[in-house]
Structure formats: structure tokens, C-alpha cells
């Protein structure tokens, strides 16, 4: 199955809740991934919070061009019971 992010919302700090097309949902903590030229600017929490689910890429994206592969998000998800 090809994974797609269906829904995502900001929770707090650098934590995002994500639901996938396989109906798995949970939280992902991304602060440790915010390194480098593109992702480093997202350490600014206002910028980090401005993500959206792109309808074409079907993952979370930011205005600065950053995006995270849905496979990475899925593998690193903290599944809520």
C-alpha cells in the first residue's frame, strides 16, 4: 500500500497528529528532524505550525518548500491507544 497523509493537525511544541489512508493515526515529534537549510527555519514554532496537507503530494508541507515523506511519518508515529 502506498501511504498518504489524509489529515494532520498541530498539537503542541513540535508535535503533529497525523491520520493515514490505512486508518493508522497518532502523534509524531519532529523537533529532532529540524536540521539543515530547509528544515532549520521550522524551529520557529510559528513557521512550524503553518504546515498543511498537500492534496497532490499527500503529505505535510510547509510554505518554505519543506515536506516529509509519509513513509517516514508512519514509521516514526507514536500510535495512540
Residue pairs with C-beta under 8 A, 6 or more apart in sequence:
1 21
1 22
3 20
3 21
3 22
3 70
3 71
3 74
4 20
4 21
4 58
4 59
4 70
5 18
5 19
5 20
5 21
5 53
5 58
5 59
5 60
5 70
5 73
6 19
6 20
6 21
6 53
6 58
7 18
7 19
7 53
8 16
8 17
8 18
8 19
8 51
8 53
8 60
9 16
9 17
10 16
10 48
10 49
10 51
11 17
11 27
13 29
13 31
13 45
14 29
14 30
14 31
14 34
14 45
14 48
15 27
15 28
15 29
15 30
16 27
16 28
16 30
16 51
16 60
17 25
17 26
17 27
18 25
18 26
18 27
18 28
18 60
18 73
18 77
19 25
20 70
20 73
20 74
21 58
24 74
24 77
24 79
25 77
25 79
25 80
26 77
26 78
26 79
26 80
27 77
27 78
27 80
28 73
28 76
28 77
28 78
29 78
30 48
30 68
31 43
33 39
33 68
34 40
34 42
34 43
34 48
38 64
38 65
38 66
39 66
41 47
41 64
42 48
42 62
42 64
42 66
47 62
47 63
47 64
48 62
50 62
50 63
51 60
51 61
51 62
52 60
52 61
53 59
53 60
53 61
54 60
54 61
54 67
57 67
58 70
59 67
59 68
59 69
59 70
59 73
60 67
60 68
60 73
61 67
